[in-house]
Amino acid sequence: MQSNRLEAFSDGVLAIIITIMVLELKLPEHGDTIRQFWDSAGVGLLTYLLSFVYVGIYWSNHHHLFQVVRSVNGAVLWANLHLLFWLSLVPLTQRWLDESSIARDPTVVYGVNLLGAAVAYYVLQRAIFRTPSGDALRDALGRDLKGILSPILYLIGIGLAFITPWLGLVPPIIVALIWLVPDRRVERYLARQDGAA
């Protein structure tokens, strides 16, 4: 089956996730100063920014995956739903993190949420590897150092949250910064394929 329906569905879910996250931001009940706005929404803006970047990173990488993969099977569909499940929890865990002003348990749960999404993305890649397009994707991705390093950093962040909750967010921020650097592996692969054609 063609991958375009899976991509369209995923794009819609990710757009809804981002919309839900921004709607969770709080405005000041009374007042019209920047200070009152920051006091009401400051932590929420920061957690929203981090979560928005994460959803954007997953959307971008998901898009790149399906530039190489033209057809999918049932295992890929379910693996994709598994990824969307974890990403759909981001607004909830972000809200708890925000409302708790970065307390320990919400920080741990947010880290587990990010770890779950990373594992789900890995499972999706492995499911794709077992399709007819799998060799092409494996060739395009090569060694996936970012993919290997990210879960390790999430685990470190979860551990650090038990020491100091704010410290538990440092590794996820580092992971986001690592992935913000454009990943050109798929683009280079597609350019090689176009040049060979």
GUKE-368721 format. One line per 4 residues: their letters; for each residue x, y, z of N, C-alpha, C, O. Coordinates in steps of 0.1 Angstrom, whole numbers, always signed. Atoms other than C-alpha are relative to their C-alpha. Layout:
N
A = X,Y,Z,X,Y,Z,X,Y,Z,X,Y,Z | ... .
This chain:
197
MQSN = +8,-12,+0,+0,+0,+0,+9,+12,+0,+20,+12,+6 | -8,-12,+2,+12,+35,-8,+1,+7,+14,-8,+6,+23 | -2,-6,-13,+26,+56,+21,-7,+14,+1,-7,+20,+12 | +5,-14,+0,+8,+89,+12,-12,+1,+10,-13,+12,+17 .
RLEA = +11,-1,-10,-23,+81,+34,+6,+0,+14,+1,+8,+23 | -7,+0,-13,+0,+73,+64,+6,+14,+3,+4,+19,+14 | -6,-13,-2,+18,+106,+59,-10,+10,+2,-9,+19,+11 | +11,-10,-2,-14,+126,+56,-6,-1,+13,-8,+9,+20 .
FSDG = +5,+2,-13,-28,+111,+87,+9,+5,+11,+5,+12,+20 | -10,-4,-9,+4,+116,+106,+1,+15,+1,+2,+21,+12 | -1,-14,+0,+6,+152,+95,-11,+7,+7,-10,+16,+15 | +12,-6,-7,-29,+159,+107,+1,-2,+15,-3,+7,+23 .
VLAI = -1,+2,-14,-23,+143,+141,+10,+9,+6,+8,+15,+17 | -10,-9,-5,+9,+163,+146,-5,+14,+0,-1,+22,+10 | +6,-13,+0,-9,+195,+136,-9,+2,+12,-9,+13,+19 | +10,-1,-11,-36,+188,+162,+8,+0,+13,+4,+8,+22 .
IITI = -8,+0,-12,-9,+180,+189,+5,+14,+2,+5,+19,+14 | -5,-13,-2,+7,+214,+183,-10,+10,+4,-8,+19,+12 | +11,-9,-3,-26,+232,+184,-4,-2,+15,-7,+8,+22 | +3,+3,-14,-35,+215,+217,+10,+6,+10,+6,+12,+20 .
MVLE = -10,-5,-9,-2,+225,+232,-1,+15,+2,+0,+20,+13 | +1,-15,-1,-6,+262,+224,-12,+4,+7,-12,+14,+14 | +13,-3,-7,-42,+262,+237,+1,-2,+15,-7,+4,+22 | -2,+3,-15,-29,+250,+271,+7,+12,+7,+8,+12,+19 .
LKLP = -7,-11,-6,-9,+282,+276,-10,+9,+7,-21,+11,+3 | +9,-8,-8,-23,+304,+303,+3,+15,-1,+14,+19,-1 | -1,-15,+0,-30,+342,+300,-2,+4,+15,-9,-2,+22 | +3,-5,-14,-30,+363,+332,-15,+3,+1,-21,+8,-8 .
EHGD = +14,-3,-2,-64,+366,+347,-3,+15,+1,-13,+19,-4 | +1,-14,-1,-59,+402,+355,+13,+7,-3,+24,+1,+1 | -12,-8,+3,-34,+427,+342,+4,-1,-14,+0,-10,-22 | -4,-1,+14,-18,+437,+310,+14,+4,-2,+18,+11,-11 .
TIRQ = -14,-3,+1,+19,+439,+316,+7,-12,-4,+3,-24,-2 | -9,+11,+4,+47,+418,+303,+3,-9,+13,+4,-21,+12 | -3,+7,-12,+56,+409,+339,-11,-9,+4,-9,-21,+8 | +11,+8,-3,+21,+396,+346,-2,-12,-10,-5,-23,-6 .
FWDS = +1,+10,+11,+21,+377,+313,+11,-11,+3,+8,-23,+3 | -11,+10,-3,+55,+361,+322,-3,-8,+13,+0,-20,+13 | +3,+7,-12,+44,+353,+357,-11,-11,-2,-11,-22,+4 | +11,+10,+3,+13,+335,+343,+4,-11,-10,+1,-22,-8 .
AGVG = -2,+9,+11,+27,+319,+312,+15,-3,-3,+18,-11,-12 | -14,+1,+2,+65,+320,+315,+5,-14,-1,+11,-18,-11 | -4,+14,+0,+72,+284,+324,-7,-8,-11,-1,-16,-18 | +7,+6,+11,+45,+273,+300,+5,+3,-14,+5,-6,-22 .
LLTY = -6,-4,+13,+61,+292,+271,+13,-8,-2,+15,-13,-13 | -12,+7,+2,+94,+275,+278,-3,-15,-3,+4,-21,-11 | +3,+14,+3,+79,+240,+280,-7,-2,-13,-5,-12,-20 | +6,+1,+13,+58,+247,+250,+10,+1,-11,+10,-6,-21 .
LLSF = -11,-1,+10,+89,+258,+230,+7,-13,-1,+10,-18,-12 | -7,+13,+1,+107,+226,+239,-9,-11,-6,-4,-18,-15 | +9,+11,+6,+77,+204,+231,-3,+3,-15,-4,-6,-23 | +2,-3,+14,+70,+223,+199,+12,-4,-9,+10,-10,-20 .
VYVG = -12,+4,+7,+106,+218,+188,+0,-16,-2,+4,-21,-12 | +0,+15,+1,+103,+180,+196,-10,-4,-11,-7,-13,-19 | +10,+4,+10,+71,+177,+176,+4,+3,-14,+3,-4,-24 | -6,-4,+13,+87,+196,+147,+11,-9,-4,+12,-12,-16 .
IYWS = -11,+9,+4,+118,+174,+148,-6,-14,-5,-2,-19,-15 | +6,+13,+5,+96,+142,+146,-7,+2,-13,-6,-7,-21 | +7,-2,+13,+75,+157,+118,+10,+1,-11,+8,-6,-21 | -10,-1,+11,+106,+166,+98,+7,-13,-3,+8,-17,-14 .
NHHH = -7,+13,+3,+123,+132,+103,-10,-10,-6,-6,-18,-14 | +11,+9,+6,+90,+114,+96,-1,+3,-15,-2,-6,-23 | +1,-4,+14,+88,+134,+64,+12,-6,-8,+10,-11,-19 | -12,+5,+6,+123,+124,+55,+0,-15,-2,+3,-21,-13 .
LFQV = +2,+15,+1,+116,+87,+62,-8,-4,-12,-4,-12,-20 | +9,+4,+10,+88,+86,+38,+2,+7,-14,-5,+5,-23 | -5,-4,+13,+107,+104,+10,+7,-12,-6,+7,-14,-19 | -7,+12,+5,+126,+71,+7,-10,-12,-1,-10,-20,-10 .
VRSV = +10,+11,+0,+97,+47,+16,-12,+4,-7,-19,+13,-4 | +12,-3,+8,+70,+46,-10,-12,-9,+3,-24,-5,+1 | +11,+9,-4,+49,+17,+3,+2,-5,+14,+13,-6,+19 | +0,+4,-14,+40,+4,+37,-8,-13,+2,-16,-16,-7 .
NGAV = +9,+11,-3,+25,-27,+53,-6,+2,+14,-5,+13,+20 | +7,-1,-13,+5,-34,+84,+9,+3,+12,+5,+11,+21 | -9,-2,-11,+35,-35,+107,+5,+14,+0,+6,+20,+11 | -4,-14,+0,+46,-1,+96,-12,+9,+4,-9,+19,+12 .
LWAN = +11,-8,-5,+11,+13,+101,-2,+0,+15,-4,+10,+21 | +2,+1,-14,+9,+0,+136,+12,+6,+7,+11,+12,+18 | -12,-7,-6,+45,+12,+144,-2,+15,-1,+2,+22,+8 | +2,-14,+1,+35,+46,+131,-10,+5,+10,-9,+15,+17 .
LHLL = +10,-3,-11,+4,+46,+154,+7,+0,+14,+3,+8,+22 | -7,+1,-13,+27,+36,+183,+8,+13,+2,+7,+19,+13 | -7,-13,-1,+48,+67,+176,-10,+11,+2,-7,+20,+11 | +9,-10,-2,+18,+89,+173,-7,+0,+14,-10,+10,+20 .
FWLS = +5,+1,-13,+5,+76,+206,+9,+7,+10,+4,+16,+18 | -10,-7,-9,+37,+88,+224,+0,+15,-2,+0,+22,+7 | +0,-14,+3,+36,+121,+206,-13,+7,+5,-13,+18,+9 | +13,-6,-5,-1,+126,+215,+0,+2,+15,-8,+10,+20 .
LVPL = -1,-2,-15,+9,+124,+252,+8,+13,+3,+7,+17,+15 | -9,-12,-3,+33,+154,+249,-9,+12,+5,-4,+18,+15 | +8,-11,-6,+5,+180,+255,-3,-2,+14,-3,+7,+23 | +3,+4,-13,-5,+162,+286,+12,+1,+10,+11,+8,+20 .
TQRW = -12,+0,-9,+30,+157,+301,+6,+14,+0,+11,+18,+10 | -4,-14,+0,+39,+193,+290,-8,+8,+10,-3,+16,+17 | +9,-8,-9,+9,+207,+308,+3,-3,+15,+4,+6,+23 | -3,+3,-14,+17,+188,+340,+13,+6,+4,+15,+11,+15 .
LDES = -13,-6,-3,+53,+199,+338,-1,+15,+3,+4,+21,+12 | +3,-14,-2,+41,+235,+334,-7,+4,+13,-3,+12,+20 | +8,-3,-12,+15,+235,+361,+7,-3,+13,+4,+2,+24 | -8,+4,-12,+39,+219,+386,+12,+9,+2,+19,+8,+12 .
SIAR = -12,-9,+0,+65,+246,+378,+13,-9,+1,+22,-6,+8 | -11,+9,+2,+89,+218,+369,+4,-8,+13,+15,-7,+18 | -2,+9,-11,+85,+194,+398,+6,-13,-4,+7,-16,-16 | -7,+12,+3,+103,+161,+400,-9,-10,-8,-5,-14,-19 .
DPTV = +8,+11,+6,+75,+136,+391,-4,+4,-14,-3,-4,-24 | +4,-4,+13,+62,+156,+361,+12,+1,-10,+11,-2,-21 | -12,+0,+9,+98,+160,+348,+4,-14,-4,+8,-16,-15 | -2,+14,+3,+103,+123,+351,-9,-5,-11,-5,-12,-20 .
VYGV = +10,+5,+9,+71,+116,+333,+2,+6,-14,+0,-1,-24 | -3,-6,+12,+80,+141,+306,+11,-7,-7,+11,-9,-19 | -11,+7,+6,+113,+124,+301,-3,-14,-5,+1,-18,-15 | +5,+13,+5,+96,+90,+299,-8,+1,-12,-7,-8,-21 .
NLLG = +7,-2,+12,+73,+104,+273,+9,+2,-12,+7,-4,-22 | -9,-2,+11,+102,+116,+252,+8,-13,-3,+10,-16,-15 | -7,+12,+2,+120,+83,+257,-9,-10,-8,-5,-17,-17 | +10,+9,+7,+88,+64,+246,-1,+4,-14,-2,-5,-23 .
AAVA = +1,-4,+14,+86,+85,+215,+13,-4,-8,+12,-8,-20 | -13,+4,+6,+123,+78,+207,+0,-15,-3,+4,-19,-14 | +1,+14,+3,+118,+41,+211,-10,-4,-11,-7,-12,-19 | +10,+2,+10,+87,+42,+190,+5,+3,-14,+2,-3,-24 .
YYVL = -5,-4,+13,+105,+60,+162,+10,-11,-4,+11,-14,-16 | -9,+11,+3,+132,+33,+164,-7,-12,-5,-3,-19,-15 | +8,+11,+4,+106,+6,+162,-6,+2,-14,-7,-7,-23 | +5,-3,+14,+91,+24,+131,+11,-2,-10,+8,-8,-21 .
QRAI = -11,+3,+10,+125,+24,+114,+2,-14,-2,+4,-19,-14 | -2,+15,+2,+129,-13,+121,-11,-6,-8,-8,-15,-16 | +11,+5,+8,+95,-20,+107,+1,+3,-14,-2,-5,-23 | -2,-4,+14,+103,-1,+76,+12,-8,-6,+11,-12,-18 .
FRTP = -11,+8,+5,+136,-20,+73,-4,-13,-5,+2,-19,-14 | +5,+13,+4,+116,-52,+69,-9,+1,-13,-15,-10,-17 | +9,-2,+12,+96,-38,+39,+9,+0,-13,+22,+0,-12 | -9,+0,+12,+108,-38,+2,+8,+13,-1,+18,+13,-7 .
SGDA = -8,-12,+0,+120,-2,+8,+10,+1,+11,+18,+10,+12 | -8,+0,-11,+139,-12,+38,+15,+2,-3,+22,+9,+4 | -14,-2,+4,+173,-15,+21,+3,+14,-4,+14,+19,+0 | -3,-14,+4,+170,+19,+6,+0,+9,+12,+9,+18,+13 .
LRDA = -1,-9,-12,+162,+35,+40,+12,-3,+8,+19,+6,+13 | -12,+4,-8,+190,+15,+57,+12,+7,-6,+21,+12,+1 | -11,-6,+7,+214,+28,+30,+0,+15,+2,+10,+21,+4 | +1,-15,-2,+201,+64,+34,+4,+4,+14,+10,+14,+16 .
LGRD = -3,-4,-14,+204,+64,+72,+14,-3,+4,+20,+5,+12 | -13,+3,-5,+237,+47,+76,+1,-2,+15,-9,-8,+21 | -1,+1,-14,+250,+48,+111,-8,+11,+6,-7,+23,+2 | +9,-10,-6,+224,+66,+133,+5,+4,+13,-1,+0,+23 .
LKGI = -6,-4,-13,+246,+81,+160,-10,+8,+8,-11,+7,+21 | +10,-9,-7,+219,+107,+169,-11,-9,+6,-15,-7,+18 | +11,+9,-4,+193,+79,+172,+5,-9,+12,-3,-13,+20 | -5,+8,-11,+216,+59,+195,+2,+8,+13,+0,+4,+24 .
LSPI = -3,-8,-11,+226,+88,+217,-12,+6,+7,-12,+8,+19 | +12,-7,-6,+191,+103,+222,-6,-8,+12,-8,-2,+23 | +6,+7,-11,+176,+75,+244,+10,+0,+12,+5,+0,+24 | -9,-1,-11,+208,+75,+265,-1,+13,+8,-1,+13,+20 .
LYLI = +1,-13,-7,+205,+112,+272,-14,+1,+7,-15,+8,+17 | +13,+0,-7,+168,+108,+280,+0,-7,+13,-5,-2,+23 | -2,+7,-12,+177,+82,+306,+8,+8,+10,+5,+8,+22 | -8,-8,-9,+203,+105,+321,-9,+11,+5,-8,+14,+17 .
GIGL = +9,-11,-4,+177,+133,+322,-10,-5,+10,-13,+2,+20 | +10,+6,-10,+152,+110,+340,+7,-1,+13,+1,+2,+24 | -8,+2,-13,+179,+102,+366,+3,+13,+6,+2,+15,+18 | -3,-13,-6,+189,+138,+370,-12,+7,+6,-11,+15,+15 .
AFIT = +12,-6,-5,+153,+148,+376,-3,-4,+15,-9,+4,+22 | +2,+4,-14,+154,+129,+409,+10,+8,+9,+8,+9,+21 | -9,-8,-7,+183,+151,+419,-5,+15,+1,-7,+20,+11 | +6,-14,+1,+170,+185,+407,-8,+0,-13,-3,-2,-24 .
PWLG = +9,+1,+11,+140,+186,+384,+4,+9,-12,+4,+4,-24 | -5,-9,+11,+153,+216,+363,+12,-7,-7,+13,-6,-20 | -12,+7,+6,+185,+196,+357,-4,-11,-9,+2,-15,-18 | +5,+11,+9,+164,+167,+343,-4,+5,-14,-6,-4,-22 .
LVPP = +4,-5,+13,+154,+190,+314,+12,+3,-9,+11,+4,-21 | -12,-3,+8,+190,+196,+303,+3,-10,-11,+5,-6,-22 | -3,+10,+10,+196,+163,+285,-11,+1,-12,-7,+0,-23 | +9,-2,+11,+163,+167,+265,+2,+12,-8,+0,+12,-20 .
IIVA = -3,-12,+7,+173,+202,+256,+12,-3,-9,+12,+2,-21 | -12,+4,+8,+207,+188,+244,-5,-8,-12,+0,-6,-23 | +5,+8,+11,+189,+162,+223,-7,+8,-10,-5,+6,-22 | +6,-9,+9,+167,+188,+208,+10,+8,-9,+8,+9,-21 .
LIWL = -10,-8,+7,+197,+209,+199,+8,-9,-10,+11,-4,-21 | -7,+9,+9,+214,+179,+184,-8,-3,-13,-3,-3,-24 | +9,+3,+12,+184,+171,+161,-4,+13,-7,-8,+12,-19 | +3,-12,+7,+179,+208,+152,+10,+2,-11,+7,+8,-21 .
VPDR = -10,+0,+11,+211,+205,+131,-6,-8,-11,-9,-20,-9 | +7,+7,+10,+196,+196,+98,+7,-13,-4,+19,-14,-5 | -5,+13,+3,+200,+159,+90,-1,-2,-15,-12,-3,-20 | +0,+0,+14,+210,+157,+54,+2,-14,-6,+3,-16,-18 .
RVER = -2,+14,+5,+214,+119,+51,-10,-4,-10,-6,-9,-21 | +10,+4,+10,+181,+113,+33,+1,+8,-12,+0,+3,-23 | -1,-9,+11,+186,+143,+11,+12,-4,-9,+11,-4,-21 | -12,+5,+8,+221,+131,+1,-3,-13,-7,+1,-15,-19 .
YLAR = +4,+13,+7,+207,+96,-6,-9,+3,-12,-6,-3,-23 | +9,-3,+11,+179,+110,-28,+7,+7,-11,+5,+4,-23 | -8,-6,+11,+204,+132,-47,+9,-10,-7,+10,-9,-19 | -8,+10,+6,+226,+102,-53,-9,-9,-9,-5,-12,-20 .
QDGA = +9,+8,+9,+196,+82,-66,-4,+8,-12,-5,+2,-23 | +3,-8,+12,+186,+111,-89,+12,+1,-10,+10,+0,-22 | -12,+0,+9,+222,+113,-102,+2,-13,-7,+8,-13,-18 | -2,+13,+6,+223,+76,-108,-10,-3,-11,-8,-12,-19 .
A = +11,+3,+10,+190,+76,-128,+3,+6,-13,-6,+4,-22 .
